[in-house]
Amino acid sequence: MNLETNSLGFNKKPSETTVVVAMSGGVDSSTVAGLMKKEGYKVIGITLKLYDDGKEVAASKQCCSGQDIMDAKRVAHRLDIEHKILYYQSKFKQGVVDNFVESYLKGETPIPCVQCNQTVKFKDLFDFSKELNADALITGHYVKSLTQNNKTNMYRAIDENRDQSYFLFNTTREQLNYIRFPLGGLFKDKTREIAKELNLNVADKPDSQDICFVPNGDYASVIKKFKPESYKKGNIKNLDGKVVGVHDGIVNFTIGQRKGIKVSNEEPFYVIKIDAEKNEIFIGPKEKLAKKEINLKNLNLLADNQEFNQKILVKVRSTGKLLEANVDFQNNNDAKVNLFSPEYGISPGQACVFYKKDQFGHKVLGGGWIKD
C-alpha cells in the first residue's frame, strides 16, 4: 500500500516518524516542538548547554542561558515529549568563542551565529540525531526548504524581517536533506498565536537579541576576559598615513564604524581599514568605504555552476539589502564578487551570501567569508 507523503516529506505515518527538535527555550523552537507533537510525530526535544552563564548573562536577552534550559524543560513537560540536555560547553568554546576572539584580534568582524550553526548545531547535533535514528532534525529557524527529486534547496523565509538564511549559508547539502524548517512559511505573530493555542509558557517570551555568550552586547568585555593582552594602544591614522589619534585596542573597532573614534573633524570620520599586524586604525570620509569588488574565501556552494552564469543577488551583512552582482570563481575555494553598484562598510570576517530569485522565492546558492 502506498502511503501519502507526510508534512515532512516522508512516505510513512507521522506516528512512525521520529524527529529531533532543537529546543533553545524560546518561542520559535518551542512552537515547532508543539506543532510536531500535534501532528502525531514521535518527538525528542534536545536542548544544548553551550556556556557557563553567570548572573550578568542570565539577565540579558540571550538564547541558551540557564533560564532558557528551564523554559525548554517546562515546554517538553507540557507537550509530554522526551527531553534531553547535551552539555556542549567545550565544543562551543573551541568552535565558536575562540574563533570569535581570534577573528577580532585579526581586525575582522566575526559572526558567531554562523559558526554556531556550522559546528555544534548543524554538525554535532546533526550527528547526535543520526545516532538516535531520527528521521529528521527540526529547528525553529525562519528559512524555507523545498525538496524536489531528492534534493533540498533553502529559500529566504516569507517573513523577511525574521529571515535567517544569511546565518545558514554554510549548511551542507547532506544537512539540508535531513533538516526541516517548519516556520519558514509563517510570520512571527502567527508563531506566537500558535504558541498560545498550544498553551506554551513561552508564548509571550521576548526574542533573544544579544550574542548568547556576550553579556548585554558588550563583546569587548568577552575579548578582554579571554585575551587581556589584546588591549594595546596604537595609532589612529588618516588615509595619508598621518597620526591623528590613539586607540586603546583594535578590538574596539569595526569597518564602517563612526562612533567612538574620538578624532574631531568638520565631516564625520569612519573606520576605513584595520591593520592588525601594525595595531593601527585608518579613518576617512564615508565615500572611502565604497566598494564594488569583494574577495571571498572558504566558499560553501549549494548550487551548480550554471546558476552563476548570469547576475545573482548577494547579501554582505545580516541586516543588509540584496545587491545585484556576479561572481568569478578562483582557485583554492576563493571567489571575487563584482557588485553592480558600490556598497559601504563591507568588513572582513562577515559573510557574503548568494541568492537567486525563482518561482519559489529567493533561493540560497551558498556563500563565502569576506577577506577584503
C-alpha positions as CSV (number, residue, x, y, z in Angstrom):
1,M,0.0,0.0,0.0
2,N,1.4,3.4,-1.0
3,L,1.2,5.9,1.9
4,E,0.8,9.6,1.2
5,T,3.8,11.8,2.0
6,N,3.5,13.3,5.4
7,S,4.1,17.0,6.2
8,L,7.9,16.4,6.5
9,G,8.1,14.7,3.1
10,F,8.4,11.1,4.3
11,N,6.3,8.2,2.9
12,K,5.1,7.0,6.3
13,K,2.7,8.0,9.0
14,P,3.8,10.7,11.5
15,S,3.4,8.2,14.3
16,E,6.1,6.1,12.6
17,T,8.4,9.1,12.1
18,T,10.9,10.1,14.8
19,V,12.1,13.7,14.8
20,V,14.6,15.6,17.0
21,V,13.6,19.2,17.7
22,A,16.4,21.6,18.7
23,M,14.8,23.4,21.7
24,S,16.5,26.6,22.8
25,G,13.8,27.6,25.2
26,G,12.4,30.4,23.0
27,V,9.0,30.7,21.4
28,D,10.1,29.6,17.9
29,S,11.7,26.2,18.7
30,S,9.0,25.5,21.4
31,T,6.3,26.1,18.8
32,V,8.0,23.8,16.4
33,A,8.1,21.1,19.0
34,G,4.4,21.7,19.7
35,L,3.4,21.5,16.0
36,M,5.3,18.2,15.6
37,K,3.6,16.7,18.6
38,K,0.2,17.9,17.5
39,E,0.7,16.3,14.0
40,G,1.5,13.0,15.7
41,Y,5.2,12.7,15.2
42,K,7.5,10.9,17.7
43,V,9.3,14.0,19.2
44,I,12.6,14.1,21.1
45,G,13.5,17.6,22.3
46,I,17.2,18.4,22.6
47,T,18.5,21.5,24.4
48,L,22.2,22.5,24.2
49,K,24.1,23.8,27.2
50,L,26.6,25.9,25.4
51,Y,28.3,28.0,28.1
52,D,28.5,28.5,31.8
53,D,26.5,31.6,32.3
54,G,26.9,34.0,35.3
55,K,24.3,36.3,36.8
56,E,25.1,39.1,34.3
57,V,24.5,36.7,31.4
58,A,21.3,35.2,32.6
59,A,19.7,38.6,33.0
60,S,20.3,39.7,29.4
61,K,18.2,38.9,26.4
62,Q,20.1,35.9,25.1
63,C,19.5,32.4,24.0
64,C,20.8,29.2,25.6
65,S,21.1,30.6,29.1
66,G,20.2,28.7,32.3
67,Q,16.7,30.2,32.2
68,D,16.2,29.0,28.6
69,I,17.1,25.5,29.6
70,M,14.4,25.5,32.3
71,D,11.9,27.0,29.9
72,A,12.6,24.2,27.4
73,K,12.1,21.6,30.1
74,R,8.8,23.1,31.0
75,V,7.6,23.1,27.4
76,A,8.7,19.5,27.0
77,H,6.8,18.5,30.1
78,R,3.7,20.4,28.9
79,L,3.9,18.6,25.5
80,D,4.6,15.3,27.1
81,I,7.7,14.7,24.9
82,E,11.1,13.2,25.7
83,H,13.7,15.9,26.5
84,K,17.5,15.7,26.7
85,I,20.2,18.2,27.5
86,L,23.5,18.0,25.8
87,Y,26.5,19.6,27.5
88,Y,28.5,21.1,24.7
89,Q,30.4,23.8,26.6
90,S,33.8,22.7,25.5
91,K,32.7,22.2,21.8
92,F,31.1,25.7,21.9
93,K,34.2,27.3,23.4
94,Q,36.5,25.8,20.8
95,G,34.3,26.1,17.8
96,V,32.7,29.5,18.4
97,V,34.1,31.6,21.3
98,D,37.7,31.1,20.5
99,N,37.1,31.8,16.8
100,F,35.2,34.9,17.7
101,V,38.0,36.3,19.8
102,E,40.7,35.4,17.3
103,S,38.8,37.0,14.5
104,Y,38.5,40.3,16.3
105,L,42.3,40.2,17.0
106,K,42.8,39.9,13.2
107,G,40.8,43.1,12.7
108,E,37.8,41.2,11.4
109,T,34.1,41.4,12.4
110,P,33.0,37.8,13.1
111,I,29.5,36.3,13.0
112,P,29.5,33.7,15.8
113,C,25.9,32.6,15.0
114,V,27.1,31.2,11.7
115,Q,30.0,29.4,13.4
116,C,27.5,28.0,16.0
117,N,25.2,26.7,13.3
118,Q,28.2,25.3,11.3
119,T,29.6,23.5,14.3
120,V,27.6,22.5,17.4
121,K,24.1,22.8,15.9
122,F,24.3,21.5,12.4
123,K,27.3,19.2,12.9
124,D,27.3,17.8,16.4
125,L,23.5,17.9,16.9
126,F,23.1,16.6,13.4
127,D,25.4,13.6,14.2
128,F,23.6,13.0,17.6
129,S,20.2,13.0,15.8
130,K,21.5,10.4,13.4
131,E,22.7,8.3,16.3
132,L,19.2,8.3,17.7
133,N,18.0,7.0,14.3
134,A,15.8,10.1,13.9
135,D,14.3,10.7,10.5
136,A,14.9,14.4,10.7
137,L,16.3,17.2,12.7
138,I,13.8,20.1,13.2
139,T,14.7,23.7,14.0
140,G,12.9,26.9,14.6
141,H,14.9,28.9,12.1
142,Y,13.0,31.2,9.8
143,V,14.0,29.8,6.4
144,K,12.1,27.7,3.8
145,S,13.3,24.4,2.4
146,L,11.9,22.8,-0.7
147,T,12.7,19.2,-1.8
148,Q,12.5,18.1,-5.4
149,N,13.9,14.9,-6.9
150,N,15.6,14.0,-3.5
151,K,17.4,17.4,-3.5
152,T,16.6,20.1,-0.9
153,N,17.1,23.8,-1.5
154,M,17.0,26.6,1.0
155,Y,15.0,29.8,0.5
156,R,14.5,33.0,2.4
157,A,11.6,33.0,4.8
158,I,8.3,34.5,3.9
159,D,8.7,36.9,6.9
160,E,11.8,38.8,5.5
161,N,12.1,40.7,8.8
162,R,12.8,37.3,10.5
163,D,14.7,35.6,7.7
164,Q,17.8,33.7,9.0
165,S,19.1,32.3,5.7
166,Y,22.2,34.6,5.9
167,F,23.2,32.7,9.1
168,L,22.7,29.3,7.5
169,F,24.7,29.7,4.2
170,N,27.3,27.2,5.4
171,T,24.8,24.4,5.7
172,T,25.9,21.4,3.7
173,R,23.8,19.6,1.1
174,E,23.7,16.5,3.3
175,Q,22.5,18.6,6.3
176,L,19.8,20.3,4.1
177,N,18.4,17.0,3.1
178,Y,18.0,16.0,6.7
179,I,16.9,19.2,8.5
180,R,13.4,20.7,8.3
181,F,12.3,24.3,9.0
182,P,8.6,24.4,9.6
183,L,8.5,28.1,10.4
184,G,9.8,29.3,7.0
185,G,6.2,29.9,5.8
186,L,5.0,31.7,8.9
187,F,5.1,35.3,10.1
188,K,6.3,35.8,13.7
189,D,2.9,36.9,15.0
190,K,1.4,33.7,13.7
191,T,4.1,31.7,15.5
192,R,3.2,33.4,18.8
193,E,-0.5,32.8,18.1
194,I,0.1,29.1,17.7
195,A,2.2,29.0,20.9
196,K,-0.7,30.5,22.8
197,E,-3.1,28.0,21.2
198,L,-0.8,25.2,22.4
199,N,-0.8,26.9,25.9
200,L,3.0,27.1,26.0
201,N,4.6,29.1,28.8
202,V,7.0,30.9,26.4
203,A,4.3,32.3,24.1
204,D,5.0,35.9,25.2
205,K,8.7,35.4,25.9
206,P,10.8,38.2,24.3
207,D,13.1,37.3,21.4
208,S,16.8,36.9,22.2
209,Q,18.7,39.9,20.9
210,D,22.3,39.5,22.1
211,I,25.0,37.1,21.1
212,C,24.5,34.3,23.6
213,F,27.9,34.4,25.3
214,V,28.2,38.2,25.2
215,P,26.6,39.9,28.2
216,N,24.4,42.8,27.2
217,G,26.1,43.1,23.8
218,D,29.5,44.1,25.3
219,Y,31.7,41.9,23.0
220,A,34.8,43.9,24.0
221,S,34.5,42.6,27.6
222,V,34.5,39.0,26.3
223,I,37.7,39.6,24.4
224,K,39.3,41.3,27.4
225,K,38.3,38.3,29.5
226,F,40.0,35.7,27.2
227,K,42.8,37.9,25.8
228,P,43.5,40.8,28.2
229,E,46.8,41.4,26.3
230,S,44.8,42.4,23.2
231,Y,44.1,45.8,24.7
232,K,47.2,47.6,23.3
233,K,47.3,51.2,22.5
234,G,48.0,52.1,18.9
235,N,47.9,54.8,16.3
236,I,44.9,56.1,14.5
237,K,45.9,57.4,11.1
238,N,44.2,59.3,8.3
239,L,44.4,57.9,4.7
240,D,47.6,59.9,4.1
241,G,49.3,58.0,6.9
242,K,49.4,60.9,9.3
243,V,48.8,60.0,13.0
244,V,45.7,61.8,14.2
245,G,44.9,60.0,17.4
246,V,45.4,57.0,19.7
247,H,43.2,54.0,20.3
248,D,43.0,51.6,23.2
249,G,42.8,48.4,21.1
250,I,41.7,47.4,17.6
251,V,39.1,45.1,19.1
252,N,37.0,48.2,19.8
253,F,36.6,49.0,16.1
254,T,35.0,47.6,13.0
255,I,35.0,48.7,9.4
256,G,32.4,51.4,8.8
257,Q,32.3,52.4,12.5
258,R,31.6,56.1,13.1
259,K,31.1,56.4,16.9
260,G,33.9,56.1,19.4
261,I,36.8,57.2,17.2
262,K,37.3,60.3,19.3
263,V,39.0,62.3,16.5
264,S,37.3,65.6,15.7
265,N,36.7,66.8,12.2
266,E,34.2,69.0,10.3
267,E,32.9,66.0,8.4
268,P,32.4,62.6,10.3
269,F,35.3,60.1,10.2
270,Y,34.7,56.4,9.7
271,V,36.9,53.4,10.2
272,I,38.2,52.6,6.7
273,K,40.8,49.9,7.4
274,I,42.2,48.0,10.4
275,D,45.8,46.8,10.2
276,A,46.0,44.2,12.9
277,E,49.7,43.4,12.3
278,K,50.7,47.0,13.0
279,N,47.9,47.6,15.5
280,E,46.7,50.6,13.6
281,I,43.3,52.1,12.6
282,F,42.8,54.1,9.4
283,I,40.0,56.6,9.2
284,G,38.5,58.8,6.5
285,P,35.3,60.1,4.9
286,K,32.3,57.9,4.2
287,E,32.9,57.8,0.4
288,K,36.2,55.9,1.0
289,L,34.1,53.0,2.4
290,A,32.5,52.4,-1.0
291,K,33.5,49.0,-2.7
292,K,32.4,47.2,-5.8
293,E,34.8,44.2,-5.5
294,I,34.8,41.7,-2.7
295,N,37.2,38.9,-2.2
296,L,35.9,35.7,-0.6
297,K,37.4,32.6,0.9
298,N,36.1,29.2,2.2
299,L,33.1,29.0,-0.1
300,N,30.2,26.8,0.5
301,L,28.2,26.2,-2.7
302,L,24.6,24.8,-2.8
303,A,24.1,25.3,-6.5
304,D,25.5,24.2,-9.8
305,N,27.9,26.4,-11.7
306,Q,25.4,27.3,-14.4
307,E,23.2,29.1,-11.8
308,F,26.1,31.7,-11.5
309,N,26.4,32.3,-15.3
310,Q,24.1,35.4,-15.1
311,K,23.7,38.0,-12.4
312,I,22.8,36.9,-8.9
313,L,21.9,38.7,-5.7
314,V,24.2,38.9,-2.6
315,K,24.0,40.0,1.0
316,V,27.1,41.3,2.7
317,R,25.6,41.7,6.2
318,S,22.7,40.1,8.1
319,T,20.7,43.3,8.1
320,G,21.7,44.4,4.6
321,K,19.7,44.5,1.4
322,L,20.1,42.2,-1.6
323,L,22.6,43.6,-4.0
324,E,23.0,42.7,-7.7
325,A,26.3,41.1,-8.6
326,N,28.2,38.5,-10.5
327,V,30.7,36.0,-9.2
328,D,34.1,34.9,-10.6
329,F,35.3,31.7,-9.1
330,Q,39.0,31.2,-8.5
331,N,41.4,28.6,-7.2
332,N,41.6,27.4,-3.6
333,N,37.8,27.8,-3.0
334,D,38.1,31.6,-3.4
335,A,35.9,33.9,-5.4
336,K,35.6,37.6,-6.4
337,V,32.2,39.2,-6.2
338,N,31.6,42.2,-8.6
339,L,28.8,44.4,-7.3
340,F,26.8,46.4,-9.9
341,S,26.6,49.4,-7.5
342,P,29.0,50.3,-4.7
343,E,28.3,49.2,-1.1
344,Y,29.6,50.8,2.1
345,G,31.2,49.3,5.2
346,I,32.0,45.8,3.9
347,S,34.0,44.2,6.6
348,P,36.4,41.2,6.6
349,G,35.0,38.4,8.8
350,Q,31.5,38.9,7.6
351,A,29.7,36.6,5.2
352,C,28.7,37.2,1.6
353,V,25.7,35.1,0.8
354,F,24.5,34.3,-2.7
355,Y,20.8,34.3,-3.7
356,K,18.8,33.8,-6.9
357,K,15.1,34.5,-7.4
358,D,13.0,31.8,-8.9
359,Q,9.3,30.8,-8.9
360,F,9.6,29.7,-5.3
361,G,11.3,32.7,-3.8
362,H,14.9,33.7,-3.2
363,K,17.0,30.6,-3.3
364,V,20.2,30.4,-1.3
365,L,23.1,29.4,-3.6
366,G,25.7,29.4,-0.9
367,G,28.3,32.0,0.1
368,G,31.7,32.6,1.5
369,W,33.7,34.6,4.1
370,I,34.8,38.1,3.2
371,K,38.6,38.5,3.0
372,D,38.7,42.1,1.8
